[in-house]
């Protein structure tokens, strides 16, 4: 006389193995989602700041992790390496055009790997910056240049402490 029937054994196995399989599937799904989210964040950072002058720290940091985040996308990594070579060489007119072209190809390859099938290179190449941003950059450059000129031309600065009565704000 058998203590356990075949159905009892199947139920015990299901009770033990079922939750283990559920946990394994959940962990796999979370890891996959985190990896995809990292790719999407990197891509969006590069897209949002693709024409920033000077390049932002976020843009540079995003470039520096492409090898890790897109390691499973050979085309993206290959284009990143080509873009890197163009970035580290002194800019020339021809180099600038090649740099822009390679950057567009890299962003396009990233977009395809993320499922943005309808995002064309012409869409990626479009970028809006209000005139006020350009004006502010120009004004900042002029101010910095003038301050530097004044400071470099000044032998010493005379600083005289104010009396306590002069420090009162009116």
Secondary structure, 3 states (H helix, E strand, C coil): CCCCCHHHHHHHHHHHHHHHHHHHHHHHHHHHHHHHHHHHHHHHHHHHCCCCCCCCHHHHHHHHCHHHHCCCCHHHHHHHHHHHHHHHCCCCHHHHHHHHHHHHHHHHHHHHHCCCCCCCHHHHHCCCCCHHHHHHHHHHHHHHHHHHHHHHHCCCCCCCCCCCCCCCCC
